[in-house]
Amino acid sequence: MGVSTSIARTRRVTRSGRTCENQIKREGLVSTGKIEEDMVKYYTPKETLFLPTGYNFNMPPIHPHDGDDGTTGLLGKGRLPKYHPRVETLGVLDETSAALGLARSLCKDPQTDGLLKTVQRDLYKIMSEVAASPENARRFHTLDPERIQWLESQADAITARVHAPVEFTLPGDTLPGAAIALARTIARRAERRVAEMLDTGEIENRVLLQYLNRLSSLCFALELHENAQAGKPTSLAKEK
């Protein structure tokens, strides 16, 4: 196996976000073809996260470089600046899903896990629609009013089991509940971004806004539920 082939098969990311083999190649440190030895020599144990053990050729590059010009592609023709409201909205939707994933990993009730996973997949569909160029948006319309009704029914079923305070509450009584509360606040931010896009005509499907609005209600219900599952009452914001 030649040096160039070895480099192609040993892609691993360092703490700095650059690939080890690119740095080694740039510094001219590869002379023996033994990538492992060169990497160990070049990087201290603190800096090296992974040593090369092969390469998954079915995995697309995790750093394609096409965003280095400060733009990102759409589902369709064209690219947008990364600070564009559409791209910002996609980022917040991604944050929402990640926060729900964290909450899902902490929740005690298996039903909560399954419900949040379903919601994450719905968010993926919303992201596809937001990421689509205007001429392609209708191709990605997958959520409809019936999905809103389903989300409402889930929240109603949960609140029927728990005591729902009529006052403002304080997150943090349980770890799962706190994680869900954090996801709720991010979903609210996503709702505001989608509302802005609707107002400016960037998107047209109001179901997306309705879904995110009901999602925050669902998260509140799930926070109460997870607190109750742990035997912890939900703290009120106003001290009695």
C-alpha positions in Angstrom: 0.0 0.0 0.0 1.4 3.4 -1.0 1.6 6.5 1.1 -1.2 8.2 -0.7 -3.5 5.2 -0.3 -2.6 4.9 3.4 -3.5 8.6 3.9 -6.9 8.0 2.1 -7.7 5.1 4.4 -6.8 6.8 7.7 -9.0 9.8 8.0 -9.5 10.8 11.7 -10.3 14.2 13.2 -8.1 15.9 15.7 -9.3 18.3 18.4 -8.6 21.3 16.2 -11.2 19.9 13.6 -8.5 19.3 11.0 -7.7 15.8 9.7 -4.5 14.2 11.0 -3.3 13.0 7.6 -3.7 16.4 6.0 -1.5 18.0 8.6 1.1 15.3 8.3 1.1 15.5 4.5 1.4 19.3 4.7 4.3 19.1 7.1 6.1 16.5 4.9 6.3 14.1 7.8 5.2 11.0 5.9 8.3 9.3 4.4 8.1 5.7 5.5 4.5 5.0 4.6 3.8 4.0 8.3 1.1 6.5 9.1 0.6 5.2 12.6 4.2 5.8 13.5 4.2 9.3 12.0 1.0 10.3 13.8 2.2 9.0 17.2 5.5 10.9 16.6 3.8 14.1 15.5 0.9 14.3 18.0 1.2 14.0 21.8 -1.3 11.6 23.5 -3.3 14.6 24.6 -3.8 15.8 21.1 -4.6 12.5 19.4 -8.1 11.3 19.7 -8.0 8.3 17.3 -5.2 6.4 15.7 -5.8 5.1 12.2 -7.2 1.6 12.0 -8.8 1.6 8.5 -11.3 3.6 6.6 -15.0 3.2 5.8 -15.3 3.7 2.1 -19.1 3.8 2.3 -19.0 6.8 4.6 -19.2 10.2 2.8 -16.6 12.7 3.8 -17.5 14.5 7.1 -15.8 17.6 5.9 -16.6 18.1 2.2 -15.2 21.7 2.1 -18.0 23.0 -0.1 -19.1 25.3 2.8 -15.7 27.0 3.1 -16.9 30.0 1.1 -19.5 30.7 3.8 -22.5 29.3 1.9 -24.7 26.2 2.2 -26.7 24.3 -0.4 -30.5 23.9 -0.7 -32.6 21.0 -1.6 -32.6 22.2 -5.2 -30.7 24.8 -7.1 -28.7 27.5 -5.4 -26.8 28.3 -2.3 -27.3 30.7 0.6 -25.1 32.5 3.0 -24.8 30.7 6.3 -26.3 33.6 8.1 -29.4 33.6 5.9 -32.7 33.3 7.9 -33.5 30.0 6.2 -30.1 28.5 7.3 -30.5 29.9 10.8 -34.0 28.3 11.0 -32.5 24.9 9.9 -29.8 25.3 12.6 -32.4 25.9 15.3 -34.5 23.0 14.2 -31.4 20.8 14.3 -30.7 22.1 17.9 -34.3 21.2 18.8 -33.9 17.6 17.6 -30.5 17.3 19.4 -32.0 18.6 22.6 -34.9 16.1 22.3 -32.3 13.4 21.7 -30.6 14.3 24.9 -33.9 14.3 26.8 -34.8 10.9 25.2 -31.6 9.4 26.5 -32.4 10.5 30.0 -36.1 9.7 30.3 -37.3 6.9 32.5 -40.5 6.1 30.7 -40.0 4.0 27.5 -43.2 5.6 26.1 -41.5 9.0 26.4 -38.5 7.6 24.5 -40.7 6.4 21.7 -42.8 9.6 21.5 -39.7 11.8 21.3 -38.1 9.7 18.6 -41.3 10.1 16.5 -41.1 13.8 17.0 -37.5 13.9 16.0 -38.4 12.2 12.7 -41.1 14.8 12.2 -38.6 17.5 12.7 -36.4 15.9 10.1 -39.3 16.3 7.7 -39.8 19.9 8.7 -36.1 20.5 8.1 -36.4 19.0 4.6 -39.2 21.4 3.7 -37.4 24.4 5.1 -34.2 23.4 3.3 -36.0 23.0 -0.1 -35.6 25.8 -2.6 -39.0 27.6 -3.3 -39.7 25.7 -6.5 -39.2 22.4 -4.7 -40.9 23.1 -1.4 -44.2 21.4 -2.3 -42.4 18.1 -2.9 -41.4 18.0 0.7 -44.9 18.8 2.2 -45.4 15.7 4.4 -47.0 17.1 7.6 -50.7 18.0 7.5 -53.3 19.2 9.9 -53.9 15.6 11.0 -50.4 15.5 12.4 -51.2 18.5 14.5 -54.2 16.7 15.9 -52.1 13.7 16.7 -49.6 15.9 18.6 -52.4 17.6 20.5 -53.9 14.2 21.4 -50.5 13.0 22.8 -50.2 16.1 25.0 -53.8 15.8 26.2 -53.3 12.1 27.1 -50.2 12.9 29.2 -51.7 15.9 31.0 -54.7 13.7 32.0 -52.3 11.6 34.0 -50.5 14.3 35.9 -51.2 17.4 37.9 -50.8 20.4 35.6 -49.9 23.6 37.5 -51.8 26.7 36.4 -48.8 28.9 37.4 -45.3 29.2 35.9 -42.9 26.5 36.9 -39.2 26.1 37.5 -37.3 23.5 35.4 -34.8 21.3 37.2 -36.6 19.0 39.6 -35.4 15.9 37.7 -32.7 15.5 35.1 -35.1 14.2 32.4 -37.6 16.9 33.2 -34.9 19.6 32.9 -33.6 18.2 29.6 -37.2 18.3 28.2 -37.7 21.8 29.5 -34.5 22.9 27.6 -35.7 21.2 24.5 -39.0 23.1 24.9 -37.3 26.5 25.0 -35.3 25.6 21.8 -38.5 24.5 20.1 -40.0 27.9 21.0 -37.0 29.6 19.3 -37.5 27.4 16.2 -41.2 28.5 16.2 -40.1 32.1 16.2 -37.8 31.5 13.3 -40.4 29.7 11.3 -42.9 32.5 12.0 -40.5 35.0 10.6 -40.0 32.9 7.5 -43.8 32.7 7.0 -44.1 36.5 7.5 -41.4 37.2 4.9 -42.7 34.7 2.4 -39.7 32.4 2.6 -42.0 29.5 3.3 -45.8 29.0 2.9 -46.8 25.9 4.9 -48.3 27.2 8.2 -48.6 23.6 9.5 -44.9 23.8 10.3 -45.5 26.7 12.7 -48.5 24.9 14.3 -46.5 21.8 14.8 -43.7 23.6 16.6 -46.2 25.5 18.8 -47.9 22.2 19.8 -44.5 20.6 20.3 -43.6 23.0 23.1 -46.9 22.1 24.8 -46.1 18.5 24.5 -42.6 19.1 26.0 -44.2 20.8 29.0 -46.5 17.9 29.5 -43.6 15.4 29.3 -41.6 17.4 31.8 -44.4 17.1 34.3 -44.8 13.4 33.5 -41.1 12.6 34.0 -41.1 14.5 37.2 -44.1 12.5 38.4 -42.4 9.3 37.3 -39.5 10.1 39.6 -41.8 11.0 42.5 -40.8 14.7 42.4 -43.3 17.5 42.4 -42.7 20.3 39.8 -41.5 23.5 41.5 -43.5 26.7 41.0 -41.7 29.9 40.0 -43.5 32.0 42.6 -42.4 31.1 46.1 -45.3 30.4 48.4 
